[in-house]
């Protein structure tokens, strides 16, 4: 008996050709576009970061009398509440944002919150100290408020001039692990807070 082979049908040939086109052309092309867009996004985000001075240390003295800077080698979000802050709507929002940052980044040992204040009303301090993030944030209840204000405000002025924008009434400063202030954000603008979160992720060391 003569052996015969069944030739692939036209439909099968089309299916095989389409599958090969998908594997060899479409998927690599999509991957390249995705990678390119990701690289461009990161490049644009990094380009938004500058250098606007150095934050000062926040020391704690332990029982054995050793001194430790809690902000050293950390990516730090800093907000200065100023002297005797009250629990205004803006301050409540800033404290609540700190709570969200705590939930998102507190497991990362390279991240810190630094809240600067001198005094504060009973309502403000009560609200701040009852949040779950209260023990996590580096609260600087400071008599050296002037030096913090000078550092942060001078950098903020330079940032506003560079970006050609009007100053925000309330702002965050974001510092990298070397203590350099890399950018400022409107602390009451949700879109800017989201951009700050993206910048935090970029600045955090990869381990």
GURO-332559 format. One record per residue: x, y, z of N, C-alpha, C, CB in turn; residue in one letter. Coordinates in steps of 0.001 Angstrom, whole numbers, plus 500000, padded with zeros to 6 digits. Atoms other than C-alpha are relative to their C-alpha. Last residue first. Glycine has a CB too. Layout:
[[X, Y, Z], [X, Y, Z], [X, Y, Z], [X, Y, Z], A],
...
This chain:
[[499237, 501030, 499271], [518186, 545524, 547792], [499525, 498617, 499587], [499855, 500180, 501539], X],
[[500431, 501330, 500444], [517178, 548533, 545681], [500879, 498957, 500674], [500072, 499867, 498440], X],
[[498980, 500931, 500503], [517703, 551771, 547591], [499385, 498661, 499615], [501095, 499786, 501051], X],
[[499714, 501067, 499056], [514640, 554035, 547878], [501032, 499040, 499421], [498716, 499249, 500368], X],
[[498842, 499680, 499162], [514955, 557052, 545592], [500354, 498897, 500983], [499746, 501268, 500754], X],
[[498786, 499905, 500817], [512678, 555764, 542812], [501240, 500173, 500872], [499888, 501168, 499011], X],
[[499683, 501343, 500494], [509956, 554609, 545204], [501273, 499995, 499168], [498842, 499451, 499175], X],
[[499491, 500785, 498854], [510055, 557961, 546988], [500431, 498624, 499516], [498917, 499866, 501124], X],
[[498606, 499608, 499802], [509710, 559696, 543610], [500623, 499264, 501185], [500099, 501512, 500211], X],
[[499224, 500587, 501090], [506530, 557747, 542878], [501481, 500330, 500139], [499477, 500492, 498650], X],
[[499928, 501430, 499732], [505113, 558640, 546297], [500830, 499297, 498923], [498585, 499394, 500072], X],
[[499008, 500184, 498943], [505969, 562289, 545640], [500171, 498519, 500328], [499593, 500780, 501261], X],
[[498695, 499912, 500653], [504047, 562117, 542367], [501122, 499824, 501022], [500149, 501348, 499267], X],
[[499807, 501229, 500755], [501020, 560853, 544292], [501347, 500017, 499280], [498858, 499805, 498993], X],
[[499684, 501027, 499008], [501397, 563736, 546755], [500244, 498660, 499303], [498856, 499872, 501043], X],
[[498595, 499828, 499648], [501535, 566113, 543814], [500433, 498985, 501051], [500250, 501416, 500507], X],
[[499187, 500407, 501149], [498282, 564733, 542463], [501490, 500148, 500298], [499628, 500826, 498763], X],
[[499929, 501464, 500083], [496637, 564888, 545899], [500871, 499532, 498833], [498598, 499416, 499862], X],
[[500367, 500375, 501365], [497447, 568588, 546362], [500203, 498494, 499831], [500843, 500800, 498948], X],
[[501460, 500086, 500043], [497416, 569729, 550015], [499490, 499552, 498633], [499388, 501343, 500360], X],
[[500480, 501009, 499053], [501103, 569088, 550770], [498487, 499860, 500009], [500474, 500335, 501383], X],
[[501144, 499386, 499327], [502205, 570929, 547642], [499356, 498942, 500891], [498965, 500580, 498965], X],
[[501340, 500346, 500476], [505477, 569189, 546833], [498960, 500769, 500803], [499749, 498473, 500105], X],
[[501068, 499537, 499112], [509195, 569940, 547114], [498646, 499715, 499345], [500155, 501526, 500317], X],
[[501181, 499375, 500601], [512116, 568127, 545486], [499032, 500422, 501108], [499301, 499025, 498997], X],
[[500069, 500209, 501441], [515549, 566569, 545976], [498798, 500675, 499344], [499963, 498533, 499709], X],
[[501401, 499754, 500342], [516561, 567707, 549455], [499883, 499982, 498482], [499490, 501366, 500595], X],
[[500236, 498892, 500936], [519972, 566109, 550012], [498509, 500124, 499705], [500796, 499790, 498683], X],
[[500487, 498824, 499293], [520328, 563963, 553151], [499745, 501197, 499107], [500967, 500379, 501050], X],
[[498840, 499165, 499673], [522532, 561361, 551452], [499592, 501273, 500732], [500767, 500358, 498732], X],
[[499249, 500662, 498933], [519677, 558817, 551596], [501278, 500756, 500364], [500346, 498578, 499586], X],
[[499492, 501329, 500323], [517457, 561181, 549596], [500868, 499459, 501131], [500799, 500036, 498692], X],
[[498538, 500110, 499964], [515363, 564065, 550882], [500424, 498576, 499685], [500550, 500430, 501377], X],
[[499569, 501391, 500127], [511763, 564931, 549991], [501516, 499957, 499911], [499356, 499323, 498757], X],
[[498683, 500120, 500607], [510374, 568246, 551229], [500356, 498523, 499979], [501077, 500841, 500777], X],
[[499100, 501066, 499580], [506650, 568557, 551813], [501351, 500212, 499330], [499417, 498598, 499650], X],
[[499233, 500826, 500925], [504733, 571784, 551465], [500711, 498856, 500716], [501013, 500853, 499256], X],
[[499520, 501171, 499256], [502030, 573949, 552972], [500751, 499091, 499027], [498809, 499229, 500690], X],
[[500120, 499644, 498590], [501298, 577479, 551734], [500537, 498877, 500881], [498536, 500306, 500357], X],
[[501148, 500636, 499359], [502649, 576602, 548316], [499962, 500425, 501458], [500069, 498447, 499874], X],
[[499806, 500899, 498841], [505052, 579063, 546720], [498678, 499407, 500486], [500680, 500759, 501156], X],
[[500286, 499291, 498757], [504215, 580451, 543247], [500153, 499036, 501172], [498573, 500619, 499975], X],
[[501318, 500211, 499431], [505915, 578675, 540365], [499834, 500848, 501254], [499775, 498512, 500317], X],
[[500805, 498825, 500357], [508849, 579384, 538060], [498549, 499833, 500450], [500053, 500243, 498482], X],
[[501193, 500493, 500678], [510247, 575854, 538492], [499084, 501120, 499532], [499241, 499076, 500909], X],
[[499605, 500876, 501097], [513735, 577133, 539297], [498795, 499555, 499184], [500744, 498784, 500536], X],
[[499360, 499178, 501034], [512428, 580042, 541348], [500376, 499148, 498790], [501254, 500702, 500564], X],
[[501046, 499209, 500652], [510035, 577777, 543265], [500574, 500872, 498886], [499277, 500875, 501027], X],
[[500822, 500886, 500818], [512824, 575283, 544006], [498942, 500790, 499235], [499333, 498933, 500874], X],
[[499203, 500347, 501181], [515228, 577980, 545204], [499195, 499115, 499046], [501303, 499284, 500418], X],
[[499913, 498796, 500818], [512541, 579343, 547538], [500782, 499718, 498719], [500661, 501145, 500792], X],
[[501295, 499839, 500650], [511828, 575823, 548799], [499998, 501234, 499101], [498884, 500102, 501048], X],
[[500098, 500960, 501099], [515512, 575228, 549513], [498705, 500160, 499223], [500108, 498582, 500529], X],
[[499023, 499583, 501010], [515715, 578422, 551533], [499969, 499059, 498795], [501418, 500040, 500607], X],
[[500516, 498858, 500750], [512463, 577541, 553304], [500977, 500483, 498936], [499676, 501133, 500945], X],
[[501109, 500381, 500856], [513596, 574052, 554306], [499509, 501165, 499142], [498863, 499463, 500840], X],
[[499593, 501014, 500977], [517013, 574980, 555637], [498879, 499719, 499005], [500409, 498702, 500712], X],
[[499057, 499390, 500933], [515866, 578192, 557325], [500396, 499024, 498905], [501241, 500487, 500739], X],
[[500748, 499111, 500888], [512807, 576531, 558865], [500924, 500628, 498965], [499287, 501097, 500808], X],
[[500776, 500815, 500931], [514906, 573688, 560249], [499258, 500881, 499003], [499008, 499109, 500761], X],
[[499048, 500579, 500950], [517374, 576176, 561713], [499293, 499094, 499002], [501087, 499216, 500742], X],
[[499480, 499001, 500938], [514607, 578265, 563273], [500933, 499401, 498964], [500721, 501087, 500752], X],
[[500888, 499872, 501144], [512801, 575309, 564818], [500570, 500925, 498939], [498651, 500501, 500445], X],
[[499169, 499539, 501109], [515718, 574556, 567085], [499202, 500161, 498729], [501140, 499043, 499764], X],
[[499719, 498606, 499704], [513462, 574345, 570140], [500889, 500599, 498936], [500646, 500141, 501369], X],
[[498699, 499367, 499918], [512180, 571196, 568601], [499971, 501435, 500485], [500645, 499953, 498686], X],
[[500620, 498935, 499204], [509431, 568683, 568903], [501145, 500911, 500434], [499182, 499424, 501258], X],
[[498957, 499123, 499470], [511080, 566684, 566120], [499285, 501150, 500704], [500973, 500524, 498857], X],
[[500507, 498695, 499600], [508684, 563831, 565495], [501145, 500808, 500613], [498814, 499856, 501005], X],
[[498984, 499323, 499198], [510378, 560990, 563670], [499484, 501398, 500295], [501392, 500044, 499265], X],
[[499468, 498726, 500496], [507292, 559135, 562506], [501063, 500540, 500945], [498869, 501031, 499829], X],
[[499093, 500244, 501115], [506898, 555513, 563572], [500653, 501291, 499521], [499254, 499334, 498850], X],
[[498748, 500562, 499488], [505456, 556033, 567041], [501013, 499744, 498896], [499726, 498711, 500743], X],
[[499379, 499075, 499046], [502786, 558388, 565729], [501336, 499487, 500508], [499071, 500243, 501173], X],
[[498670, 499613, 500461], [502026, 556275, 562636], [500757, 500841, 501021], [499890, 500760, 498706], X],
[[499072, 501140, 499938], [499129, 554515, 564361], [501422, 500350, 499590], [499498, 498891, 499122], X],
[[499918, 500726, 501271], [497494, 557923, 564860], [500965, 498824, 500143], [500455, 500945, 498849], X],
[[500875, 501167, 499959], [496785, 558882, 568495], [499981, 499238, 498684], [498599, 500421, 500358], X],
[[499439, 501061, 499163], [499779, 561196, 568847], [499100, 498781, 500124], [500287, 500535, 501363], X],
[[498742, 500518, 500533], [498913, 563451, 565929], [500467, 498773, 500770], [501076, 501080, 500040], X],
[[500278, 500679, 501265], [495278, 563882, 566993], [501267, 499352, 499447], [499416, 500989, 498974], X],
[[500804, 501179, 499715], [496184, 564649, 570608], [499734, 499211, 498715], [498673, 500403, 500669], X],
[[499121, 501019, 499443], [498989, 566980, 569572], [499234, 498709, 500295], [500669, 500520, 501274], X],
[[499027, 500431, 501004], [496714, 568993, 567315], [500848, 498846, 500528], [500902, 501175, 499586], X],
[[500735, 500745, 501023], [493819, 569151, 569786], [500956, 499450, 498946], [498935, 500897, 499338], X],
[[500333, 501310, 499446], [496127, 570141, 572658], [499293, 499139, 498955], [499117, 500152, 501251], X],
[[501176, 500004, 499141], [497518, 572951, 570546], [499729, 498592, 500500], [498773, 500553, 499253], X],
[[501217, 500421, 500687], [501050, 572667, 569235], [498839, 500014, 500966], [500167, 498604, 499382], X],
[[501267, 499858, 499282], [504524, 572935, 570656], [498849, 499485, 499163], [499756, 501458, 500385], X],
[[499683, 499483, 498672], [507369, 573379, 568229], [498679, 500242, 500712], [500868, 501315, 499926], X],
[[500981, 499159, 499317], [506901, 571184, 565218], [500594, 500521, 501300], [498691, 499216, 500274], X],
[[499342, 498962, 499215], [508848, 569242, 562603], [498942, 500901, 500626], [500978, 500827, 499122], X],
[[500981, 498960, 499747], [507488, 565944, 561291], [500607, 501007, 500970], [498677, 499402, 500563], X],
[[499475, 499046, 499021], [510106, 563654, 559787], [499016, 501151, 500114], [501422, 500516, 499595], X],
[[500749, 498748, 499952], [508802, 560515, 558073], [500658, 500905, 501037], [498488, 499751, 500342], X],
[[500432, 499360, 498752], [511348, 557803, 557392], [499094, 501189, 499689], [501226, 500458, 500838], X],
[[500940, 498880, 500115], [512258, 555276, 554698], [499651, 500555, 501370], [498723, 499563, 499268], X],
[[499303, 498843, 500571], [515314, 552998, 554390], [499094, 501216, 499856], [500578, 499640, 498650], X],
[[499130, 499368, 498994], [513973, 550340, 556772], [500725, 501240, 499491], [501016, 499006, 500484], X],
[[498696, 499783, 500634], [511076, 549574, 554378], [500913, 500733, 500983], [499852, 500810, 498665], X],
[[499248, 501255, 499953], [508157, 548101, 556316], [501380, 500140, 499364], [499221, 498894, 499301], X],
[[499404, 500198, 498675], [506887, 551625, 557028], [500792, 498699, 500107], [498920, 500016, 501055], X],
[[498539, 500110, 500002], [506457, 552394, 553325], [500622, 499599, 501339], [500580, 501295, 499576], X],
[[499400, 500439, 501253], [502782, 552066, 552360], [501489, 499672, 500133], [499810, 501061, 498951], X],
[[500544, 501296, 500384], [501068, 552168, 555745], [500704, 499448, 498762], [498499, 500112, 499743], X],
[[499598, 500999, 499003], [503328, 554961, 556970], [499534, 498607, 499582], [499428, 500358, 501390], X],
[[498596, 500294, 500301], [502806, 556938, 553778], [500537, 498928, 500945], [500857, 501280, 500103], X],
[[499991, 500816, 501211], [499050, 556655, 554349], [501428, 499629, 499595], [499302, 500741, 498855], X],
[[500512, 501324, 499648], [499421, 557877, 557935], [500001, 499069, 498788], [498582, 500114, 500576], X],
[[498920, 500704, 499311], [501593, 560762, 556815], [499590, 498598, 500388], [500432, 500767, 501233], X],
[[499092, 500429, 501066], [498809, 561692, 554418], [501196, 499264, 500589], [500474, 501209, 499166], X],
[[500617, 501176, 500612], [496429, 561738, 557385], [500849, 499468, 498840], [498585, 500339, 499507], X],
[[499857, 501115, 499069], [498774, 564079, 559258], [499413, 498714, 499415], [499322, 500332, 501333], X],
[[498575, 500352, 500001], [498986, 566353, 556219], [500251, 498826, 500944], [500868, 501220, 500413], X],
[[499711, 500701, 501253], [495189, 566317, 555791], [501454, 499534, 499966], [499703, 500909, 498790], X],
[[500625, 501325, 499887], [494705, 567208, 559472], [500300, 499171, 498746], [498459, 500134, 500208], X],
[[499150, 500822, 499133], [497221, 570023, 559099], [499428, 498603, 500197], [500182, 500675, 501352], X],
[[498753, 500315, 500706], [495349, 571429, 556089], [500889, 499098, 500850], [500755, 501292, 499631], X],
[[500305, 500994, 501032], [491956, 571203, 557810], [501271, 499572, 499268], [498972, 500560, 498998], X],
[[500737, 499446, 501133], [493401, 572986, 560834], [499687, 498890, 499003], [500804, 501136, 499318], X],
[[500514, 501060, 500847], [494451, 571098, 563966], [499085, 500592, 498924], [499246, 498948, 500843], X],
[[501341, 500418, 499607], [496470, 573939, 565444], [499547, 498906, 499041], [499000, 501206, 499997], X],
[[501017, 500255, 501029], [500207, 574459, 565132], [498680, 499565, 500613], [500489, 498935, 499023], X],
[[501349, 500103, 499428], [502174, 575994, 568039], [498917, 499763, 498947], [499677, 501258, 500773], X],
[[500128, 499792, 498551], [505273, 576901, 566032], [498543, 499992, 500425], [500657, 501321, 500417], X],
[[499765, 498689, 499418], [505865, 575484, 562575], [499773, 500022, 501499], [499119, 501014, 499344], X],
[[501279, 499435, 499558], [504217, 572431, 561036], [500172, 501390, 500612], [499336, 499070, 501013], X],
[[499841, 499101, 498862], [507403, 571636, 559107], [498647, 500616, 500341], [501052, 501107, 499697], X],
[[500947, 498877, 499969], [507013, 568625, 556857], [500224, 500799, 501264], [498527, 499503, 499921], X],
[[499966, 499028, 498913], [509768, 566230, 555858], [498854, 500993, 499847], [501354, 500739, 500033], X],
[[501025, 498996, 500297], [509620, 563048, 553788], [499900, 500917, 501208], [498606, 499336, 499669], X],
[[500794, 499335, 498965], [512900, 561204, 554279], [498986, 500960, 499379], [500916, 500756, 500975], X],
[[500823, 499138, 500845], [514780, 558600, 552251], [498942, 500608, 500922], [499341, 499199, 498781], X],
[[501401, 500318, 500267], [517111, 557341, 554949], [499458, 500911, 498897], [499152, 500142, 501289], X],
[[500083, 501054, 501027], [520909, 557203, 555267], [498567, 499555, 499736], [500832, 498796, 500420], X],
[[498792, 500292, 500765], [520817, 559250, 558497], [499766, 498819, 499056], [501178, 499703, 500946], X],
[[500237, 499727, 501416], [517340, 560326, 559539], [501189, 499639, 499118], [499659, 501453, 499813], X],
[[501066, 500854, 500508], [517326, 558765, 563018], [499746, 500186, 498499], [498731, 500272, 500764], X],
[[500779, 499158, 500898], [520699, 560306, 563874], [498956, 499122, 499313], [500918, 500718, 498952], X],
[[500283, 500508, 501342], [521916, 558205, 566798], [499167, 501015, 499222], [499265, 498640, 500072], X],
[[500867, 499090, 500746], [523589, 559214, 570051], [499836, 499483, 498572], [500579, 501447, 500000], X],
[[499610, 499878, 501397], [525025, 556793, 572582], [498965, 500848, 499267], [500143, 498602, 499336], X],
[[499426, 498682, 500313], [524279, 557592, 576224], [500593, 500085, 498595], [501071, 500342, 501009], X],
[[498565, 500181, 499781], [523649, 553919, 577183], [500790, 501254, 499605], [500506, 498789, 499207], X],
[[499710, 500133, 498566], [519992, 554855, 577633], [501485, 499805, 500286], [499222, 498837, 500579], X],
[[500457, 501234, 499391], [519747, 556088, 574052], [500457, 499908, 501457], [500508, 498798, 499205], X],
[[498977, 500485, 499076], [520095, 559670, 572857], [499442, 498788, 500736], [500439, 501119, 501007], X],
[[500591, 500576, 498800], [518035, 560478, 569768], [501141, 499467, 500859], [498964, 498867, 499650], X],
[[499308, 500934, 499093], [519293, 562804, 567084], [499079, 499491, 501095], [501218, 500674, 500630], X],
[[501009, 500103, 498937], [517435, 564341, 564151], [500509, 498943, 500972], [498554, 499627, 499427], X],
[[500240, 501275, 499303], [520127, 565471, 561736], [498828, 500109, 500982], [501270, 499556, 500750], X],
[[499168, 500134, 498818], [519775, 568528, 559477], [499712, 498665, 500691], [499763, 501179, 500968], X],
[[500764, 499996, 498757], [518399, 568388, 555955], [500960, 499838, 501179], [498927, 498870, 499998], X],
[[499902, 501208, 499176], [520769, 569311, 553148], [499117, 500136, 501242], [501472, 499735, 500410], X],
[[499444, 499909, 498654], [520245, 571820, 550353], [499940, 498675, 500735], [499270, 501053, 500793], X],
[[500429, 498750, 499367], [518019, 572072, 547301], [500448, 500075, 501452], [498484, 500140, 499919], X],
[[499266, 499959, 498735], [519279, 569448, 544851], [499780, 501365, 500630], [501528, 499718, 499788], X],
[[498866, 499088, 500001], [517113, 568448, 541905], [500775, 499879, 501292], [499538, 501439, 499793], X],
[[499302, 499894, 498724], [514574, 565775, 541015], [501201, 500926, 499864], [500443, 498612, 500495], X],
[[500719, 499043, 499155], [512203, 566282, 538069], [500697, 500224, 501345], [498575, 499516, 500235], X],
[[499665, 498640, 500441], [514697, 564640, 535697], [499309, 501062, 500844], [499623, 500187, 498538], X],
[[498689, 499667, 499427], [514337, 561420, 537718], [500393, 501431, 499635], [501080, 499006, 499506], X],
[[500165, 499843, 498553], [510621, 561321, 536883], [501315, 500403, 500663], [499475, 498699, 500621], X],
[[500718, 498743, 499747], [511212, 561954, 533166], [499870, 500266, 501499], [498603, 499962, 499349], X],
[[499105, 498910, 500381], [513857, 559209, 532986], [499352, 501347, 500283], [500381, 499894, 498516], X],
[[498998, 499872, 498943], [511613, 556831, 534912], [500949, 501158, 499704], [500793, 498690, 500155], X],
[[500675, 499504, 498796], [508722, 557446, 532536], [501007, 500216, 501114], [498902, 499020, 500457], X],
[[500271, 498573, 500206], [511024, 557117, 529510], [499319, 500603, 501218], [499129, 500211, 498754], X],
[[498722, 499292, 499887], [512365, 553805, 530807], [499800, 501501, 499835], [501002, 499481, 498951], X],
[[499572, 500037, 498606], [508864, 552507, 531394], [501292, 500761, 500219], [500168, 498572, 500456], X],
[[500857, 499066, 499263], [507703, 553691, 527953], [500390, 500039, 501479], [498515, 499603, 499849], X],
[[499644, 498632, 500382], [510678, 551972, 526323], [499199, 501017, 500789], [499780, 500212, 498507], X],
[[498714, 499683, 499388], [510117, 548760, 528249], [500406, 501428, 499704], [501074, 499041, 499513], X],
[[500212, 499924, 498556], [506444, 548680, 527318], [501286, 500395, 500713], [499485, 498660, 500541], X],
[[500740, 498758, 499745], [507218, 549498, 523675], [499794, 500199, 501492], [498641, 499984, 499275], X],
[[499084, 498885, 500221], [509889, 546783, 523587], [499323, 501331, 500295], [500525, 499984, 498565], X],
[[499051, 499966, 498882], [507566, 544239, 525159], [500952, 501177, 499868], [500793, 498690, 500073], X],
[[500734, 499488, 498832], [504826, 545101, 522645], [500941, 500122, 501201], [498800, 499069, 500347], X],
[[500272, 498576, 500228], [507285, 544653, 519769], [499283, 500642, 501167], [499179, 500180, 498746], X],
[[498781, 499213, 499777], [508626, 541384, 521166], [499786, 501500, 499809], [501090, 499527, 499065], X],
[[499637, 500010, 498576], [505021, 540111, 521451], [501314, 500717, 500278], [500092, 498574, 500500], X],
[[500905, 499187, 499182], [503983, 541224, 517948], [500451, 500065, 501459], [498581, 499442, 499924], X],
[[500077, 498572, 500334], [506956, 540048, 515879], [499188, 500800, 501018], [499392, 500175, 498619], X],
[[498724, 499435, 500465], [508247, 536553, 516640], [499968, 501502, 499782], [500406, 499338, 498726], X],
[[498865, 500329, 499127], [505456, 535118, 518790], [501254, 500772, 499619], [500286, 498505, 499952], X],
[[500260, 499513, 498648], [502509, 536837, 517097], [501212, 499797, 500893], [498783, 499295, 500598], X],
[[499927, 498530, 500057], [503937, 536335, 513608], [499796, 500599, 501381], [498947, 500563, 499020], X],
[[498587, 499630, 500099], [504586, 532669, 514410], [500178, 501516, 499966], [500627, 499372, 498753], X],
[[499379, 500286, 498703], [501010, 532237, 515601], [501467, 500390, 500000], [499855, 498517, 500351], X],
[[500449, 498973, 499060], [499639, 533988, 512503], [500648, 499807, 501365], [498473, 499975, 500133], X],
[[499329, 498746, 500362], [501734, 531796, 510179], [499634, 501115, 500983], [499626, 500416, 498560], X],
[[498584, 500118, 499625], [500590, 528644, 511982], [500744, 501299, 499713], [500665, 498832, 499246], X],
[[499915, 500014, 498528], [496924, 529690, 511782], [501451, 499945, 500459], [499221, 498800, 500579], X],
[[500250, 498628, 499545], [497231, 530617, 508087], [500129, 500095, 501511], [498606, 500473, 499557], X],
[[498827, 499206, 500367], [498816, 527269, 507299], [499850, 501443, 500497], [500208, 499977, 498467], X],
[[498955, 500325, 499024], [496052, 525508, 509241], [501268, 500803, 499719], [500311, 498489, 499978], X],
[[500356, 499369, 498720], [493392, 527335, 507225], [501076, 499741, 501044], [498640, 499479, 500506], X],
[[499726, 498556, 500112], [495100, 526394, 503957], [499713, 500708, 501323], [499151, 500628, 498867], X],
[[501016, 499233, 500709], [495097, 522742, 504982], [500386, 501467, 499962], [498624, 499825, 500659], X],
[[500785, 499073, 499176], [498277, 521019, 505952], [499001, 500765, 499161], [500914, 500977, 500733], X],
[[499451, 498650, 500030], [499252, 518233, 503563], [499144, 500932, 500872], [500073, 500526, 498539], X],
[[501023, 498958, 500126], [498194, 514732, 504577], [500645, 501378, 500045], [498941, 499867, 501117], X],
[[499994, 499013, 498901], [500992, 512338, 503907], [498926, 501035, 499742], [501395, 500689, 500142], X],
[[500310, 498619, 500393], [500563, 509223, 501750], [500017, 500889, 501234], [498618, 500084, 499284], X],
[[500158, 499058, 498886], [502096, 505761, 502079], [499717, 501402, 499470], [501265, 500011, 500893], X],
[[499190, 498789, 500113], [501382, 503424, 499113], [499718, 500927, 501179], [499720, 500725, 498663], X],
[[500861, 498806, 500000], [500000, 500000, 500000], [500887, 501229, 500000], [499031, 500013, 501234], X],
